[in-house]
Amino acid sequence: MSYTNEGEVVQSARGVSSLAASGCVRYFVDGMEWQSAQPGDINQFVNGNEIVGAEIYQGTTAPAQYSRGMGDCTTIVLWTRQTVRDR
């Protein structure tokens, strides 16, 4: 984790990829891929108090529904209270 003017930013421990200077980290929120406009902006989208579950996968260990052909990325899957209420 590093800190920027925008807040905390998660960085992959797997090294630098060609997609981001700090390593490739992909997010899914309630099953949908989160497209970051800038590093750390997920912190403004998801309130930590709403998170009820988290899954973290390194590289190719991510299940197929969270794999998009970038096997070197760290994948973070977040589940919120909203999804739990909807089920």
N, CA, C and O atoms as a CHARMM CRD file, in Angstrom:
* protein
*
  348
    1    1 MET  N      0.86000  -1.15500   0.00000 PROA 1      0.00000
    2    1 MET  CA     0.00000   0.00000   0.00000 PROA 1      0.00000
    3    1 MET  C      0.90900   1.22100   0.00000 PROA 1      0.00000
    4    1 MET  O      1.93400   1.26200   0.68000 PROA 1      0.00000
    5    2 SER  N      0.50700   2.20100  -0.77400 PROA 2      0.00000
    6    2 SER  CA     1.22100   3.47600  -0.77300 PROA 2      0.00000
    7    2 SER  C      0.19600   4.58700  -0.59700 PROA 2      0.00000
    8    2 SER  O     -1.01000   4.35700  -0.67900 PROA 2      0.00000
    9    3 TYR  N      0.68400   5.77100  -0.35800 PROA 3      0.00000
   10    3 TYR  CA    -0.19900   6.90500  -0.11000 PROA 3      0.00000
   11    3 TYR  C      0.06900   7.99100  -1.14100 PROA 3      0.00000
   12    3 TYR  O      1.21900   8.32200  -1.42800 PROA 3      0.00000
   13    4 THR  N     -1.01600   8.54500  -1.69700 PROA 4      0.00000
   14    4 THR  CA    -0.91600   9.62300  -2.67300 PROA 4      0.00000
   15    4 THR  C     -1.79200  10.77500  -2.19600 PROA 4      0.00000
   16    4 THR  O     -2.42700  10.67900  -1.14600 PROA 4      0.00000
   17    5 ASN  N     -1.82800  11.84300  -2.94700 PROA 5      0.00000
   18    5 ASN  CA    -2.70900  12.96500  -2.61500 PROA 5      0.00000
   19    5 ASN  C     -4.17100  12.55100  -2.63300 PROA 5      0.00000
   20    5 ASN  O     -4.99400  13.16600  -1.95400 PROA 5      0.00000
   21    6 GLU  N     -4.51100  11.50900  -3.40500 PROA 6      0.00000
   22    6 GLU  CA    -5.88800  11.02300  -3.49900 PROA 6      0.00000
   23    6 GLU  C     -6.22500  10.02600  -2.40100 PROA 6      0.00000
   24    6 GLU  O     -7.39700   9.68800  -2.23300 PROA 6      0.00000
   25    7 GLY  N     -5.24500   9.54500  -1.64800 PROA 7      0.00000
   26    7 GLY  CA    -5.47500   8.56700  -0.58900 PROA 7      0.00000
   27    7 GLY  C     -4.58200   7.35300  -0.74600 PROA 7      0.00000
   28    7 GLY  O     -3.54500   7.41100  -1.40500 PROA 7      0.00000
   29    8 GLU  N     -4.99700   6.24300  -0.12900 PROA 8      0.00000
   30    8 GLU  CA    -4.22900   5.01400  -0.17200 PROA 8      0.00000
   31    8 GLU  C     -4.40400   4.31400  -1.50900 PROA 8      0.00000
   32    8 GLU  O     -5.48400   4.33600  -2.10000 PROA 8      0.00000
   33    9 VAL  N     -3.32900   3.69200  -1.97900 PROA 9      0.00000
   34    9 VAL  CA    -3.35900   2.96400  -3.24700 PROA 9      0.00000
   35    9 VAL  C     -2.77000   1.58500  -3.01200 PROA 9      0.00000
   36    9 VAL  O     -1.65800   1.46800  -2.49700 PROA 9      0.00000
   37   10 VAL  N     -3.50500   0.53100  -3.38600 PROA 10     0.00000
   38   10 VAL  CA    -3.00800  -0.83500  -3.28400 PROA 10     0.00000
   39   10 VAL  C     -2.08000  -1.08200  -4.45700 PROA 10     0.00000
   40   10 VAL  O     -2.38400  -0.71700  -5.59300 PROA 10     0.00000
   41   11 GLN  N     -0.94000  -1.71000  -4.17100 PROA 11     0.00000
   42   11 GLN  CA     0.00500  -2.05700  -5.21700 PROA 11     0.00000
   43   11 GLN  C      0.24000  -3.55300  -5.19900 PROA 11     0.00000
   44   11 GLN  O      0.26300  -4.17400  -4.13600 PROA 11     0.00000
   45   12 SER  N      0.41500  -4.12500  -6.36700 PROA 12     0.00000
   46   12 SER  CA     0.70700  -5.54400  -6.45700 PROA 12     0.00000
   47   12 SER  C      2.11600  -5.81900  -5.96100 PROA 12     0.00000
   48   12 SER  O      3.04400  -5.06100  -6.24600 PROA 12     0.00000
   49   13 ALA  N      2.26900  -6.90100  -5.22300 PROA 13     0.00000
   50   13 ALA  CA     3.58900  -7.32200  -4.75900 PROA 13     0.00000
   51   13 ALA  C      4.30300  -8.15500  -5.82000 PROA 13     0.00000
   52   13 ALA  O      5.43900  -8.58500  -5.61600 PROA 13     0.00000
   53   14 ARG  N      3.64100  -8.38100  -6.94400 PROA 14     0.00000
   54   14 ARG  CA     4.20000  -9.21400  -7.99900 PROA 14     0.00000
   55   14 ARG  C      5.11400  -8.43600  -8.94000 PROA 14     0.00000
   56   14 ARG  O      5.62100  -9.00400  -9.90800 PROA 14     0.00000
   57   15 GLY  N      5.33300  -7.17000  -8.68300 PROA 15     0.00000
   58   15 GLY  CA     6.22800  -6.39800  -9.52500 PROA 15     0.00000
   59   15 GLY  C      5.47600  -5.53200 -10.50700 PROA 15     0.00000
   60   15 GLY  O      4.25000  -5.43700 -10.47300 PROA 15     0.00000
   61   16 VAL  N      6.22400  -4.91300 -11.37100 PROA 16     0.00000
   62   16 VAL  CA     5.67700  -3.94300 -12.31500 PROA 16     0.00000
   63   16 VAL  C      5.18100  -4.64900 -13.56200 PROA 16     0.00000
   64   16 VAL  O      5.86900  -5.50600 -14.11600 PROA 16     0.00000
   65   17 SER  N      3.98100  -4.28600 -14.00200 PROA 17     0.00000
   66   17 SER  CA     3.46600  -4.79700 -15.26700 PROA 17     0.00000
   67   17 SER  C      3.49700  -3.66300 -16.27800 PROA 17     0.00000
   68   17 SER  O      3.80400  -2.52200 -15.93500 PROA 17     0.00000
   69   18 SER  N      3.18200  -3.98000 -17.50500 PROA 18     0.00000
   70   18 SER  CA     3.17600  -2.95700 -18.54200 PROA 18     0.00000
   71   18 SER  C      1.97000  -2.03800 -18.43400 PROA 18     0.00000
   72   18 SER  O      1.94000  -0.99600 -19.08800 PROA 18     0.00000
   73   19 LEU  N      0.96500  -2.39800 -17.61900 PROA 19     0.00000
   74   19 LEU  CA    -0.25700  -1.61200 -17.54700 PROA 19     0.00000
   75   19 LEU  C     -0.19300  -0.47400 -16.53900 PROA 19     0.00000
   76   19 LEU  O     -0.87800   0.53500 -16.71000 PROA 19     0.00000
   77   20 ALA  N      0.59800  -0.61000 -15.51400 PROA 20     0.00000
   78   20 ALA  CA     0.67900   0.42700 -14.48700 PROA 20     0.00000
   79   20 ALA  C      2.07300   0.43600 -13.90100 PROA 20     0.00000
   80   20 ALA  O      2.68100  -0.61500 -13.69400 PROA 20     0.00000
   81   21 ALA  N      2.57100   1.61600 -13.63900 PROA 21     0.00000
   82   21 ALA  CA     3.93500   1.74300 -13.12400 PROA 21     0.00000
   83   21 ALA  C      4.10200   1.03600 -11.78800 PROA 21     0.00000
   84   21 ALA  O      5.20700   0.59900 -11.46600 PROA 21     0.00000
   85   22 SER  N      3.04000   0.91200 -11.00300 PROA 22     0.00000
   86   22 SER  CA     3.15500   0.32000  -9.67800 PROA 22     0.00000
   87   22 SER  C      2.69900  -1.13800  -9.62500 PROA 22     0.00000
   88   22 SER  O      2.56600  -1.69000  -8.53300 PROA 22     0.00000
   89   23 GLY  N      2.46100  -1.76700 -10.75200 PROA 23     0.00000
   90   23 GLY  CA     1.96700  -3.13700 -10.77700 PROA 23     0.00000
   91   23 GLY  C      0.49100  -3.14800 -11.10200 PROA 23     0.00000
   92   23 GLY  O     -0.19500  -2.13900 -10.94200 PROA 23     0.00000
   93   24 CYS  N      0.00800  -4.27100 -11.55400 PROA 24     0.00000
   94   24 CYS  CA    -1.37100  -4.37300 -12.02500 PROA 24     0.00000
   95   24 CYS  C     -2.27200  -4.89100 -10.90900 PROA 24     0.00000
   96   24 CYS  O     -2.06800  -5.99300 -10.39900 PROA 24     0.00000
   97   25 VAL  N     -3.26300  -4.10000 -10.53500 PROA 25     0.00000
   98   25 VAL  CA    -4.27800  -4.49400  -9.55600 PROA 25     0.00000
   99   25 VAL  C     -5.64000  -4.25300 -10.19800 PROA 25     0.00000
  100   25 VAL  O     -5.93300  -3.15600 -10.67200 PROA 25     0.00000
  101   26 ARG  N     -6.47300  -5.30600 -10.20600 PROA 26     0.00000
  102   26 ARG  CA    -7.81300  -5.20400 -10.78700 PROA 26     0.00000
  103   26 ARG  C     -8.82900  -5.40900  -9.68200 PROA 26     0.00000
  104   26 ARG  O     -8.63900  -6.24300  -8.79700 PROA 26     0.00000
  105   27 TYR  N     -9.91600  -4.64200  -9.73700 PROA 27     0.00000
  106   27 TYR  CA   -10.96900  -4.71100  -8.72800 PROA 27     0.00000
  107   27 TYR  C    -12.28300  -5.16900  -9.34100 PROA 27     0.00000
  108   27 TYR  O    -12.60500  -4.84300 -10.48400 PROA 27     0.00000
  109   28 PHE  N    -13.03200  -5.93300  -8.55300 PROA 28     0.00000
  110   28 PHE  CA   -14.41300  -6.27400  -8.87000 PROA 28     0.00000
  111   28 PHE  C    -15.23000  -5.93600  -7.63500 PROA 28     0.00000
  112   28 PHE  O    -14.86600  -6.32300  -6.52500 PROA 28     0.00000
  113   29 VAL  N    -16.32700  -5.22000  -7.81600 PROA 29     0.00000
  114   29 VAL  CA   -17.20800  -4.84600  -6.71600 PROA 29     0.00000
  115   29 VAL  C    -18.57100  -5.46500  -6.98700 PROA 29     0.00000
  116   29 VAL  O    -19.21400  -5.17000  -7.99500 PROA 29     0.00000
  117   30 ASP  N    -18.99500  -6.31700  -6.08600 PROA 30     0.00000
  118   30 ASP  CA   -20.28600  -7.01300  -6.22800 PROA 30     0.00000
  119   30 ASP  C    -20.40400  -7.71500  -7.57400 PROA 30     0.00000
  120   30 ASP  O    -21.46700  -7.70900  -8.19600 PROA 30     0.00000
  121   31 GLY  N    -19.31100  -8.31600  -8.01600 PROA 31     0.00000
  122   31 GLY  CA   -19.30500  -9.09800  -9.24900 PROA 31     0.00000
  123   31 GLY  C    -19.02800  -8.32300 -10.52000 PROA 31     0.00000
  124   31 GLY  O    -18.84900  -8.92300 -11.58000 PROA 31     0.00000
  125   32 MET  N    -18.98800  -7.00400 -10.43500 PROA 32     0.00000
  126   32 MET  CA   -18.74800  -6.16900 -11.62500 PROA 32     0.00000
  127   32 MET  C    -17.34200  -5.57100 -11.56400 PROA 32     0.00000
  128   32 MET  O    -16.88000  -5.15700 -10.50100 PROA 32     0.00000
  129   33 GLU  N    -16.66700  -5.53100 -12.72000 PROA 33     0.00000
  130   33 GLU  CA   -15.32200  -4.97200 -12.74300 PROA 33     0.00000
  131   33 GLU  C    -15.36200  -3.46800 -12.51400 PROA 33     0.00000
  132   33 GLU  O    -16.18400  -2.76800 -13.10500 PROA 33     0.00000
  133   34 TRP  N    -14.48000  -2.97500 -11.66300 PROA 34     0.00000
  134   34 TRP  CA   -14.34600  -1.55000 -11.37400 PROA 34     0.00000
  135   34 TRP  C    -13.27000  -0.98100 -12.29100 PROA 34     0.00000
  136   34 TRP  O    -12.14400  -1.47800 -12.30800 PROA 34     0.00000
  137   35 GLN  N    -13.60200   0.03900 -13.04000 PROA 35     0.00000
  138   35 GLN  CA   -12.65700   0.70700 -13.93600 PROA 35     0.00000
  139   35 GLN  C    -12.16400   1.98100 -13.26800 PROA 35     0.00000
  140   35 GLN  O    -12.90100   2.96300 -13.17500 PROA 35     0.00000
  141   36 SER  N    -10.93900   1.96900 -12.81200 PROA 36     0.00000
  142   36 SER  CA   -10.37100   3.14000 -12.14100 PROA 36     0.00000
  143   36 SER  C    -10.01500   4.22500 -13.13900 PROA 36     0.00000
  144   36 SER  O     -9.46600   3.94800 -14.20600 PROA 36     0.00000
  145   37 ALA  N    -10.33000   5.45900 -12.78500 PROA 37     0.00000
  146   37 ALA  CA    -9.90500   6.60200 -13.57600 PROA 37     0.00000
  147   37 ALA  C     -8.51200   7.04000 -13.13600 PROA 37     0.00000
  148   37 ALA  O     -7.72200   7.53100 -13.94200 PROA 37     0.00000
  149   38 GLN  N     -8.22200   6.86000 -11.85900 PROA 38     0.00000
  150   38 GLN  CA    -6.89900   7.16000 -11.31400 PROA 38     0.00000
  151   38 GLN  C     -6.64500   6.23200 -10.13200 PROA 38     0.00000
  152   38 GLN  O     -7.59500   5.79100  -9.48500 PROA 38     0.00000
  153   39 PRO  N     -5.38300   5.92600  -9.83600 PROA 39     0.00000
  154   39 PRO  CA    -5.09500   5.02100  -8.72400 PROA 39     0.00000
  155   39 PRO  C     -5.71300   5.50900  -7.41600 PROA 39     0.00000
  156   39 PRO  O     -5.61200   6.68400  -7.06300 PROA 39     0.00000
  157   40 GLY  N     -6.34900   4.58900  -6.71200 PROA 40     0.00000
  158   40 GLY  CA    -6.92900   4.90200  -5.41400 PROA 40     0.00000
  159   40 GLY  C     -8.35200   5.40900  -5.43000 PROA 40     0.00000
  160   40 GLY  O     -8.93700   5.60100  -4.36400 PROA 40     0.00000
  161   41 ASP  N     -8.94000   5.63500  -6.60800 PROA 41     0.00000
  162   41 ASP  CA   -10.29200   6.20000  -6.62900 PROA 41     0.00000
  163   41 ASP  C    -11.36700   5.22400  -6.14600 PROA 41     0.00000
  164   41 ASP  O    -12.49200   5.63700  -5.86400 PROA 41     0.00000
  165   42 ILE  N    -11.03700   3.95500  -6.04800 PROA 42     0.00000
  166   42 ILE  CA   -12.01100   3.01000  -5.49800 PROA 42     0.00000
  167   42 ILE  C    -12.34700   3.35200  -4.05100 PROA 42     0.00000
  168   42 ILE  O    -13.42600   3.01000  -3.56600 PROA 42     0.00000
  169   43 ASN  N    -11.43300   4.02000  -3.36100 PROA 43     0.00000
  170   43 ASN  CA   -11.67500   4.41400  -1.96700 PROA 43     0.00000
  171   43 ASN  C    -12.82000   5.41300  -1.85600 PROA 43     0.00000
  172   43 ASN  O    -13.47300   5.48500  -0.81500 PROA 43     0.00000
  173   44 GLN  N    -13.07100   6.17500  -2.89900 PROA 44     0.00000
  174   44 GLN  CA   -14.19400   7.10900  -2.88500 PROA 44     0.00000
  175   44 GLN  C    -15.49100   6.43000  -3.32600 PROA 44     0.00000
  176   44 GLN  O    -16.58100   6.91800  -3.02600 PROA 44     0.00000
  177   45 PHE  N    -15.37800   5.31000  -4.03400 PROA 45     0.00000
  178   45 PHE  CA   -16.55200   4.59300  -4.54200 PROA 45     0.00000
  179   45 PHE  C    -17.11300   3.61900  -3.50300 PROA 45     0.00000
  180   45 PHE  O    -18.32900   3.52000  -3.33800 PROA 45     0.00000
  181   46 VAL  N    -16.24300   2.91200  -2.81600 PROA 46     0.00000
  182   46 VAL  CA   -16.66100   1.90300  -1.85600 PROA 46     0.00000
  183   46 VAL  C    -16.31600   2.36400  -0.44500 PROA 46     0.00000
  184   46 VAL  O    -15.15700   2.64000  -0.13700 PROA 46     0.00000
  185   47 ASN  N    -17.33200   2.44200   0.40300 PROA 47     0.00000
  186   47 ASN  CA   -17.13200   2.77500   1.80200 PROA 47     0.00000
  187   47 ASN  C    -16.70300   1.50200   2.53000 PROA 47     0.00000
  188   47 ASN  O    -17.37600   0.47600   2.43400 PROA 47     0.00000
  189   48 GLY  N    -15.60300   1.56400   3.24700 PROA 48     0.00000
  190   48 GLY  CA   -15.09700   0.39700   3.95600 PROA 48     0.00000
  191   48 GLY  C    -16.09400  -0.22100   4.91300 PROA 48     0.00000
  192   48 GLY  O    -16.04600  -1.42700   5.15800 PROA 48     0.00000
  193   49 ASN  N    -16.99900   0.58000   5.46100 PROA 49     0.00000
  194   49 ASN  CA   -18.02000   0.06500   6.37200 PROA 49     0.00000
  195   49 ASN  C    -19.06800  -0.78000   5.66100 PROA 49     0.00000
  196   49 ASN  O    -19.80600  -1.51900   6.31300 PROA 49     0.00000
  197   50 GLU  N    -19.14700  -0.68600   4.33900 PROA 50     0.00000
  198   50 GLU  CA   -20.12500  -1.44700   3.56300 PROA 50     0.00000
  199   50 GLU  C    -19.58100  -2.79600   3.09100 PROA 50     0.00000
  200   50 GLU  O    -20.34800  -3.63400   2.61700 PROA 50     0.00000
  201   51 ILE  N    -18.28700  -3.01500   3.21100 PROA 51     0.00000
  202   51 ILE  CA   -17.67500  -4.25500   2.73100 PROA 51     0.00000
  203   51 ILE  C    -17.95200  -5.38600   3.71600 PROA 51     0.00000
  204   51 ILE  O    -17.66700  -5.27000   4.90800 PROA 51     0.00000
  205   52 VAL  N    -18.51200  -6.48000   3.20300 PROA 52     0.00000
  206   52 VAL  CA   -18.79500  -7.64200   4.04200 PROA 52     0.00000
  207   52 VAL  C    -17.92600  -8.84400   3.67300 PROA 52     0.00000
  208   52 VAL  O    -17.89700  -9.84100   4.39500 PROA 52     0.00000
  209   53 GLY  N    -17.23000  -8.74800   2.56500 PROA 53     0.00000
  210   53 GLY  CA   -16.35600  -9.83400   2.15700 PROA 53     0.00000
  211   53 GLY  C    -15.33300  -9.36100   1.15300 PROA 53     0.00000
  212   53 GLY  O    -15.58500  -8.43300   0.38400 PROA 53     0.00000
  213   54 ALA  N    -14.17500 -10.00100   1.16200 PROA 54     0.00000
  214   54 ALA  CA   -13.11800  -9.66700   0.21000 PROA 54     0.00000
  215   54 ALA  C    -12.38300 -10.94100  -0.18700 PROA 54     0.00000
  216   54 ALA  O    -12.13800 -11.82000   0.63900 PROA 54     0.00000
  217   55 GLU  N    -12.04200 -11.02000  -1.46000 PROA 55     0.00000
  218   55 GLU  CA   -11.25000 -12.12500  -1.98500 PROA 55     0.00000
  219   55 GLU  C    -10.05400 -11.50400  -2.69200 PROA 55     0.00000
  220   55 GLU  O    -10.20900 -10.52300  -3.42000 PROA 55     0.00000
  221   56 ILE  N     -8.88000 -12.05200  -2.49200 PROA 56     0.00000
  222   56 ILE  CA    -7.67000 -11.52900  -3.13100 PROA 56     0.00000
  223   56 ILE  C     -6.97000 -12.68500  -3.81600 PROA 56     0.00000
  224   56 ILE  O     -6.68700 -13.71300  -3.20000 PROA 56     0.00000
  225   57 TYR  N     -6.69300 -12.50200  -5.10600 PROA 57     0.00000
  226   57 TYR  CA    -6.05600 -13.53400  -5.90700 PROA 57     0.00000
  227   57 TYR  C     -4.78600 -12.98600  -6.54200 PROA 57     0.00000
  228   57 TYR  O     -4.76400 -11.86000  -7.03700 PROA 57     0.00000
  229   58 GLN  N     -3.73900 -13.78400  -6.52300 PROA 58     0.00000
  230   58 GLN  CA    -2.48800 -13.42400  -7.17100 PROA 58     0.00000
  231   58 GLN  C     -2.41200 -14.08500  -8.54100 PROA 58     0.00000
  232   58 GLN  O     -2.58800 -15.29600  -8.67200 PROA 58     0.00000
  233   59 GLY  N     -2.15300 -13.28400  -9.54100 PROA 59     0.00000
  234   59 GLY  CA    -1.93300 -13.80000 -10.89100 PROA 59     0.00000
  235   59 GLY  C     -3.02400 -14.71100 -11.39800 PROA 59     0.00000
  236   59 GLY  O     -4.20000 -14.34800 -11.39800 PROA 59     0.00000
  237   60 THR  N     -2.63300 -15.89700 -11.83100 PROA 60     0.00000
  238   60 THR  CA    -3.55700 -16.82000 -12.48300 PROA 60     0.00000
  239   60 THR  C     -4.43800 -17.59500 -11.51400 PROA 60     0.00000
  240   60 THR  O     -5.18600 -18.47000 -11.94800 PROA 60     0.00000
  241   61 THR  N     -4.37600 -17.30500 -10.21800 PROA 61     0.00000
  242   61 THR  CA    -5.21700 -18.02200  -9.26000 PROA 61     0.00000
  243   61 THR  C     -6.65200 -17.50500  -9.23300 PROA 61     0.00000
  244   61 THR  O     -7.50800 -18.11200  -8.58900 PROA 61     0.00000
  245   62 ALA  N     -6.93300 -16.40200  -9.91400 PROA 62     0.00000
  246   62 ALA  CA    -8.29500 -15.83500  -9.93100 PROA 62     0.00000
  247   62 ALA  C     -9.23800 -16.76700 -10.68200 PROA 62     0.00000
  248   62 ALA  O     -8.87300 -17.31100 -11.72400 PROA 62     0.00000
  249   63 PRO  N    -10.46400 -16.95600 -10.15300 PROA 63     0.00000
  250   63 PRO  CA   -11.46100 -17.75600 -10.88100 PROA 63     0.00000
  251   63 PRO  C    -11.74400 -17.16000 -12.26300 PROA 63     0.00000
  252   63 PRO  O    -11.50600 -15.97600 -12.49900 PROA 63     0.00000
  253   64 ALA  N    -12.24300 -17.97800 -13.15000 PROA 64     0.00000
  254   64 ALA  CA   -12.45400 -17.57500 -14.54500 PROA 64     0.00000
  255   64 ALA  C    -13.28700 -16.30400 -14.68400 PROA 64     0.00000
  256   64 ALA  O    -13.00100 -15.48400 -15.55600 PROA 64     0.00000
  257   65 GLN  N    -14.31900 -16.11700 -13.84400 PROA 65     0.00000
  258   65 GLN  CA   -15.17000 -14.93000 -13.98800 PROA 65     0.00000
  259   65 GLN  C    -14.43400 -13.63900 -13.64700 PROA 65     0.00000
  260   65 GLN  O    -14.92500 -12.55400 -13.95900 PROA 65     0.00000
  261   66 TYR  N    -13.26600 -13.73300 -13.01400 PROA 66     0.00000
  262   66 TYR  CA   -12.47600 -12.54600 -12.67900 PROA 66     0.00000
  263   66 TYR  C    -11.18200 -12.47900 -13.47000 PROA 66     0.00000
  264   66 TYR  O    -10.31500 -11.65900 -13.16600 PROA 66     0.00000
  265   67 SER  N    -11.03900 -13.31900 -14.47100 PROA 67     0.00000
  266   67 SER  CA    -9.83900 -13.32100 -15.31600 PROA 67     0.00000
  267   67 SER  C    -10.17300 -12.66300 -16.64100 PROA 67     0.00000
  268   67 SER  O    -11.16100 -13.01400 -17.28500 PROA 67     0.00000
  269   68 ARG  N     -9.35900 -11.71800 -17.04300 PROA 68     0.00000
  270   68 ARG  CA    -9.59600 -11.02000 -18.30600 PROA 68     0.00000
  271   68 ARG  C     -8.34300 -11.02900 -19.18100 PROA 68     0.00000
  272   68 ARG  O     -8.06800 -10.06900 -19.90000 PROA 68     0.00000
  273   69 GLY  N     -7.59000 -12.12600 -19.10700 PROA 69     0.00000
  274   69 GLY  CA    -6.43000 -12.26500 -19.96500 PROA 69     0.00000
  275   69 GLY  C     -5.17800 -11.58200 -19.44900 PROA 69     0.00000
  276   69 GLY  O     -4.16700 -11.54500 -20.15100 PROA 69     0.00000
  277   70 MET  N     -5.21900 -11.04500 -18.24700 PROA 70     0.00000
  278   70 MET  CA    -4.03200 -10.40800 -17.66900 PROA 70     0.00000
  279   70 MET  C     -3.62800 -11.20800 -16.44000 PROA 70     0.00000
  280   70 MET  O     -3.90300 -10.80000 -15.31100 PROA 70     0.00000
  281   71 GLY  N     -2.98000 -12.33600 -16.65300 PROA 71     0.00000
  282   71 GLY  CA    -2.66900 -13.25900 -15.58500 PROA 71     0.00000
  283   71 GLY  C     -1.69600 -12.76100 -14.54600 PROA 71     0.00000
  284   71 GLY  O     -1.58800 -13.36200 -13.47700 PROA 71     0.00000
  285   72 ASP  N     -0.97000 -11.66700 -14.82200 PROA 72     0.00000
  286   72 ASP  CA     0.00800 -11.19000 -13.85600 PROA 72     0.00000
  287   72 ASP  C     -0.59100 -10.20700 -12.85600 PROA 72     0.00000
  288   72 ASP  O      0.11900  -9.74000 -11.96400 PROA 72     0.00000
  289   73 CYS  N     -1.86700  -9.88200 -12.97800 PROA 73     0.00000
  290   73 CYS  CA    -2.50800  -8.90000 -12.09800 PROA 73     0.00000
  291   73 CYS  C     -2.91100  -9.51200 -10.75900 PROA 73     0.00000
  292   73 CYS  O     -3.24900 -10.69300 -10.67700 PROA 73     0.00000
  293   74 THR  N     -2.87200  -8.69800  -9.72600 PROA 74     0.00000
  294   74 THR  CA    -3.51700  -9.04500  -8.47000 PROA 74     0.00000
  295   74 THR  C     -4.98800  -8.67400  -8.63600 PROA 74     0.00000
  296   74 THR  O     -5.29700  -7.57400  -9.09500 PROA 74     0.00000
  297   75 THR  N     -5.88700  -9.56500  -8.27200 PROA 75     0.00000
  298   75 THR  CA    -7.31800  -9.31700  -8.40700 PROA 75     0.00000
  299   75 THR  C     -7.93100  -9.23100  -7.01900 PROA 75     0.00000
  300   75 THR  O     -7.76000 -10.13200  -6.19900 PROA 75     0.00000
  301   76 ILE  N     -8.64900  -8.13800  -6.75900 PROA 76     0.00000
  302   76 ILE  CA    -9.32800  -7.93300  -5.49000 PROA 76     0.00000
  303   76 ILE  C    -10.82500  -7.89000  -5.76300 PROA 76     0.00000
  304   76 ILE  O    -11.30200  -7.05300  -6.52900 PROA 76     0.00000
  305   77 VAL  N    -11.56400  -8.80300  -5.13000 PROA 77     0.00000
  306   77 VAL  CA   -13.01600  -8.88900  -5.29500 PROA 77     0.00000
  307   77 VAL  C    -13.64800  -8.45000  -3.97700 PROA 77     0.00000
  308   77 VAL  O    -13.37100  -9.02800  -2.92600 PROA 77     0.00000
  309   78 LEU  N    -14.48800  -7.43600  -4.03900 PROA 78     0.00000
  310   78 LEU  CA   -15.14200  -6.90100  -2.84500 PROA 78     0.00000
  311   78 LEU  C    -16.63800  -7.15800  -2.91400 PROA 78     0.00000
  312   78 LEU  O    -17.25300  -6.99200  -3.96800 PROA 78     0.00000
  313   79 TRP  N    -17.21800  -7.55800  -1.80400 PROA 79     0.00000
  314   79 TRP  CA   -18.66200  -7.77200  -1.69300 PROA 79     0.00000
  315   79 TRP  C    -19.19200  -6.80600  -0.66100 PROA 79     0.00000
  316   79 TRP  O    -18.63800  -6.69900   0.43300 PROA 79     0.00000
  317   80 THR  N    -20.27200  -6.09100  -0.99900 PROA 80     0.00000
  318   80 THR  CA   -20.81800  -5.07400  -0.10000 PROA 80     0.00000
  319   80 THR  C    -22.15200  -5.52000   0.48700 PROA 80     0.00000
  320   80 THR  O    -22.75900  -6.49400   0.04100 PROA 80     0.00000
  321   81 ARG  N    -22.58100  -4.79000   1.48400 PROA 81     0.00000
  322   81 ARG  CA   -23.87100  -5.07100   2.13200 PROA 81     0.00000
  323   81 ARG  C    -25.01900  -5.01900   1.12300 PROA 81     0.00000
  324   81 ARG  O    -25.99100  -5.76400   1.25100 PROA 81     0.00000
  325   82 GLN  N    -24.91200  -4.14300   0.12100 PROA 82     0.00000
  326   82 GLN  CA   -25.97100  -4.01000  -0.88900 PROA 82     0.00000
  327   82 GLN  C    -26.20400  -5.34600  -1.59800 PROA 82     0.00000
  328   82 GLN  O    -27.35200  -5.74000  -1.79900 PROA 82     0.00000
  329   83 THR  N    -25.15300  -6.03300  -1.97200 PROA 83     0.00000
  330   83 THR  CA   -25.29400  -7.31200  -2.65700 PROA 83     0.00000
  331   83 THR  C    -25.91200  -8.34900  -1.73300 PROA 83     0.00000
  332   83 THR  O    -26.76000  -9.13300  -2.15900 PROA 83     0.00000
  333   84 VAL  N    -25.49800  -8.35900  -0.48100 PROA 84     0.00000
  334   84 VAL  CA   -26.04500  -9.30400   0.47300 PROA 84     0.00000
  335   84 VAL  C    -27.54000  -9.06700   0.66700 PROA 84     0.00000
  336   84 VAL  O    -28.31000 -10.02300   0.76200 PROA 84     0.00000
  337   85 ARG  N    -27.95800  -7.79700   0.72800 PROA 85     0.00000
  338   85 ARG  CA   -29.38200  -7.46700   0.90000 PROA 85     0.00000
  339   85 ARG  C    -30.19800  -7.86900  -0.32800 PROA 85     0.00000
  340   85 ARG  O    -31.35900  -8.25800  -0.20500 PROA 85     0.00000
  341   86 ASP  N    -29.58000  -7.77300  -1.52700 PROA 86     0.00000
  342   86 ASP  CA   -30.30200  -8.06400  -2.76400 PROA 86     0.00000
  343   86 ASP  C    -30.53000  -9.55800  -2.97800 PROA 86     0.00000
  344   86 ASP  O    -31.36700  -9.93200  -3.80000 PROA 86     0.00000
  345   87 ARG  N    -29.83000 -10.39400  -2.28300 PROA 87     0.00000
  346   87 ARG  CA   -29.94200 -11.85500  -2.51400 PROA 87     0.00000
  347   87 ARG  C    -31.01700 -12.46600  -1.70100 PROA 87     0.00000
  348   87 ARG  O    -31.23900 -13.67500  -1.77800 PROA 87     0.00000
